[in-house]
Amino acid sequence: MTAVVELAGVSIVRGDARLLDSVDWTIDETDRWVVIGPNGAGKTTLLQILAAQIHPTSGVTGLLGEVLGAVDVFELRPRIGLTSAALADRLPKGERVSDVVVSASYAVLGRWNEEYDELDHQRAKELLNELGIAHLADRTFGTLSEGERKRVQIARALMTDPELMLMDEPAAGLDLTGREQLVRSLGAIATAEGAPAMVLVTHHVEEIPPGFTHALLIKQGRVVAAGPIEQALTAQTLSDTFDLALSLNHENGRYTARAF
């Protein structure tokens, strides 16, 4: 298998705070990872490194066959799909949904004077259809529900056929219906032939889609456990990560956790 991410001894230090502490992590092209941890664990910081948005203070970061610090990140970033609350806040609220998606081809937020060919528009249409939101194509982004916006962001992130797909708490703020629709969509993407390597950050095991293969649990910037999901994600590792005695149940491809 080909590794799309290789972290070796990666640390991030800001002042007196050590946000990440000597993280080793390898992601292969067929992997679907969930990253779980409490607030302040370093999850978003880890994702920012994988998105080539920040460089480590120490250690080596390999992304898509390149090494951060020895590659033009502006050439690397288009190969990485990203969804996050920060990105959603920058998307123009008056933009048509179809344009929000297709404009990812030029890595721009909002259409200007770019020209797109029919293949671009067809790709955007297919992605909206796959995510069950084709009927929203002519709506403006600002009129959508939170769940609809999340799925539009995922379509946008997939527009360029990325080699690595990163999702920072995609189910945050959704009601039960929105969460379940999103989890179902992500499960379908994860199990589709030719899907990119995927990393999903969450606080909640209930948001892990079926088809995810690996788990990384992180606490105070350190890895608690990492590996195949059935080995890394257990009641014990989850309890250690959240400093709380938890039970863990896995049924029909979905997880639930409860405190004792």
C-alpha positions as CSV (number, residue, x, y, z in Angstrom):
1,M,0.0,0.0,0.0
2,T,1.0,3.6,-0.6
3,A,1.2,5.9,2.4
4,V,-0.5,9.3,1.9
5,V,0.5,10.6,5.3
6,E,3.6,9.8,7.4
7,L,4.2,11.7,10.6
8,A,7.4,11.0,12.6
9,G,7.9,12.6,16.0
10,V,5.6,15.6,15.1
11,S,5.2,18.2,17.8
12,I,3.5,21.6,17.8
13,V,4.6,24.1,20.4
14,R,3.0,27.6,20.9
15,G,4.6,29.5,23.8
16,D,4.5,27.3,26.8
17,A,1.8,25.1,25.3
18,R,2.6,21.8,23.6
19,L,-0.4,21.2,21.3
20,L,1.0,18.0,19.9
21,D,3.7,15.9,21.4
22,S,5.8,13.5,19.4
23,V,3.0,12.1,17.2
24,D,3.8,9.1,14.9
25,W,1.1,8.3,12.4
26,T,0.8,6.6,9.0
27,I,-2.2,6.7,6.8
28,D,-2.4,4.4,3.7
29,E,-4.4,5.2,0.6
30,T,-7.2,2.8,1.5
31,D,-7.5,3.8,5.1
32,R,-10.6,5.5,6.6
33,W,-9.5,7.1,10.0
34,V,-11.5,8.6,12.8
35,V,-9.7,10.8,15.2
36,I,-11.3,11.0,18.7
37,G,-10.5,13.0,21.7
38,P,-11.8,15.6,24.2
39,N,-11.8,19.4,23.7
40,G,-8.2,20.7,23.6
41,A,-6.7,17.3,22.7
42,G,-5.0,18.6,19.6
43,K,-7.4,17.1,17.0
44,T,-7.9,20.3,14.9
45,T,-4.2,21.1,15.1
46,L,-3.4,17.6,13.8
47,L,-5.9,18.2,10.9
48,Q,-4.2,21.5,10.1
49,I,-0.9,19.8,9.6
50,L,-2.6,17.2,7.3
51,A,-4.2,20.0,5.4
52,A,-0.7,21.7,4.9
53,Q,-1.9,24.8,6.7
54,I,0.7,24.7,9.4
55,H,4.2,23.2,9.8
56,P,5.3,21.2,12.8
57,T,7.7,22.7,15.4
58,S,9.7,19.5,15.2
59,G,9.5,16.2,13.5
60,V,8.8,15.3,9.9
61,T,5.5,15.4,8.0
62,G,5.1,13.5,4.8
63,L,2.0,14.3,2.7
64,L,1.2,12.7,-0.6
65,G,4.8,11.8,-1.3
66,E,6.1,15.2,-0.4
67,V,7.7,16.6,2.8
68,L,6.3,19.8,4.5
69,G,8.9,22.4,4.4
70,A,10.4,21.1,1.1
71,V,7.3,21.6,-1.1
72,D,5.1,24.4,-2.4
73,V,2.0,24.0,-0.2
74,F,-0.1,25.9,-2.8
75,E,0.6,23.0,-5.2
76,L,-0.1,20.4,-2.4
77,R,-3.4,21.8,-1.0
78,P,-5.5,21.2,-4.2
79,R,-4.8,17.5,-3.7
80,I,-6.4,17.6,-0.3
81,G,-10.2,17.9,0.3
82,L,-11.2,19.7,3.5
83,T,-14.4,20.5,5.3
84,S,-14.4,22.6,8.5
85,A,-16.5,25.2,10.3
86,A,-13.8,27.8,9.5
87,L,-14.1,27.1,5.8
88,A,-17.9,27.1,5.9
89,D,-17.8,30.6,7.4
90,R,-15.8,31.9,4.4
91,L,-18.2,30.6,1.8
92,P,-20.3,33.4,0.3
93,K,-23.9,33.1,1.6
94,G,-25.3,34.4,-1.6
95,E,-23.5,31.9,-3.8
96,R,-25.6,29.3,-5.7
97,V,-25.0,25.8,-4.3
98,S,-23.8,24.5,-7.7
99,D,-21.3,27.3,-7.9
100,V,-20.0,26.6,-4.3
101,V,-19.2,23.1,-5.5
102,V,-17.8,23.8,-9.0
103,S,-15.6,26.7,-7.8
104,A,-13.5,24.2,-5.9
105,S,-11.9,23.4,-9.3
106,Y,-10.0,26.7,-9.1
107,A,-9.7,26.5,-5.3
108,V,-11.6,29.8,-4.9
109,L,-14.4,30.8,-2.6
110,G,-17.0,32.4,-4.8
111,R,-17.2,32.6,-8.5
112,W,-15.4,35.4,-10.3
113,N,-14.3,35.3,-13.9
114,E,-13.2,31.7,-14.1
115,E,-14.4,29.5,-16.9
116,Y,-15.6,26.0,-16.3
117,D,-16.2,23.3,-18.9
118,E,-19.1,20.9,-19.2
119,L,-17.1,18.2,-17.4
120,D,-16.7,20.5,-14.3
121,H,-20.5,21.2,-14.2
122,Q,-21.3,17.5,-14.7
123,R,-18.9,16.5,-11.9
124,A,-20.6,19.0,-9.5
125,K,-24.0,17.7,-10.5
126,E,-23.1,14.1,-9.9
127,L,-21.6,14.9,-6.5
128,L,-24.7,16.8,-5.4
129,N,-26.8,13.8,-6.6
130,E,-24.7,11.3,-4.7
131,L,-25.1,13.3,-1.5
132,G,-28.8,13.5,-2.0
133,I,-28.9,17.3,-2.5
134,A,-29.3,17.7,-6.2
135,H,-32.5,19.6,-5.6
136,L,-30.6,22.3,-3.9
137,A,-28.4,23.2,-6.8
138,D,-30.1,26.5,-7.5
139,R,-30.5,27.5,-3.9
140,T,-28.1,30.0,-2.3
141,F,-25.8,28.6,0.3
142,G,-27.1,31.0,3.0
143,T,-30.6,29.6,2.8
144,L,-29.7,26.0,3.6
145,S,-30.1,24.2,6.8
146,E,-26.9,23.3,8.7
147,G,-27.2,19.7,7.6
148,E,-27.6,20.7,4.0
149,R,-24.6,23.0,4.2
150,K,-22.5,20.2,5.6
151,R,-23.3,18.0,2.6
152,V,-22.6,20.8,0.2
153,Q,-19.2,21.2,1.8
154,I,-18.5,17.5,1.3
155,A,-19.4,17.7,-2.3
156,R,-17.1,20.7,-2.7
157,A,-14.3,18.9,-1.0
158,L,-14.7,15.9,-3.4
159,M,-14.9,18.1,-6.5
160,T,-11.2,17.8,-7.4
161,D,-10.9,14.0,-6.7
162,P,-8.6,14.6,-3.8
163,E,-6.1,12.0,-2.7
164,L,-6.8,12.8,1.0
165,M,-10.2,13.9,2.5
166,L,-10.2,15.7,5.8
167,M,-13.3,16.4,7.8
168,D,-13.3,18.4,11.1
169,E,-16.3,17.6,13.2
170,P,-18.7,17.4,10.2
171,A,-21.7,16.5,12.4
172,A,-21.3,19.3,14.9
173,G,-24.4,21.3,15.4
174,L,-26.7,18.9,13.5
175,D,-30.0,17.5,14.9
176,L,-30.6,13.8,15.0
177,T,-32.0,13.7,11.4
178,G,-29.2,15.7,10.0
179,R,-26.5,13.7,11.8
180,E,-27.9,10.4,10.6
181,Q,-28.2,11.6,7.0
182,L,-24.7,12.8,7.1
183,V,-23.3,9.6,8.6
184,R,-25.1,7.6,6.0
185,S,-23.6,9.8,3.2
186,L,-20.1,9.5,4.6
187,G,-20.5,5.7,5.0
188,A,-21.4,5.5,1.3
189,I,-18.4,7.6,0.3
190,A,-16.0,5.6,2.6
191,T,-17.0,2.3,1.0
192,A,-17.1,3.5,-2.6
193,E,-14.5,2.2,-5.0
194,G,-11.8,4.7,-5.7
195,A,-12.6,6.9,-2.6
196,P,-9.7,8.9,-1.2
197,A,-8.0,8.2,2.1
198,M,-10.3,9.8,4.7
199,V,-9.8,11.4,8.2
200,L,-12.8,12.4,10.3
201,V,-12.4,14.3,13.6
202,T,-15.1,13.9,16.2
203,H,-15.8,13.9,19.9
204,H,-18.5,11.3,19.6
205,V,-18.3,7.6,18.6
206,E,-21.9,7.8,17.5
207,E,-20.7,9.9,14.5
208,I,-18.3,7.2,13.2
209,P,-19.7,6.1,9.8
210,P,-19.8,2.5,8.8
211,G,-16.8,1.6,6.6
212,F,-14.2,3.5,8.7
213,T,-11.3,1.2,9.2
214,H,-8.9,2.8,11.7
215,A,-9.0,5.0,14.8
216,L,-6.6,7.4,16.5
217,L,-7.4,8.4,20.1
218,I,-5.6,11.5,21.3
219,K,-5.4,13.3,24.7
220,Q,-3.4,16.4,25.6
221,G,-1.5,16.2,22.3
222,R,-0.4,12.6,22.8
223,V,-1.6,9.5,21.0
224,V,-3.5,7.1,23.4
225,A,-4.1,4.4,20.8
226,A,-3.9,4.1,17.0
227,G,-4.5,1.3,14.6
228,P,-7.3,-0.9,13.1
229,I,-10.6,0.4,14.7
230,E,-11.5,-2.8,16.4
231,Q,-8.2,-2.8,18.2
232,A,-7.6,0.9,18.9
233,L,-11.2,1.8,19.8
234,T,-12.1,-0.1,23.0
235,A,-13.9,0.7,26.2
236,Q,-10.6,0.9,27.9
237,T,-8.9,3.2,25.4
238,L,-12.0,5.4,25.2
239,S,-12.1,5.7,29.0
240,D,-8.4,6.5,29.2
241,T,-8.9,9.2,26.5
242,F,-11.8,11.0,28.2
243,D,-10.8,10.2,31.9
244,L,-14.2,8.7,32.4
245,A,-15.3,5.1,32.9
246,L,-17.2,4.3,29.7
247,S,-18.8,1.2,28.1
248,L,-18.6,0.8,24.3
249,N,-21.1,-1.0,22.1
250,H,-20.7,-1.8,18.4
251,E,-23.8,-3.0,16.5
252,N,-24.8,-3.0,12.9
253,G,-21.6,-1.0,12.0
254,R,-22.3,1.8,14.5
255,Y,-20.8,2.7,17.9
256,T,-22.4,4.0,21.1
257,A,-20.7,4.9,24.4
258,R,-22.2,5.3,27.9
259,A,-20.7,6.3,31.2
260,F,-21.0,3.7,34.0
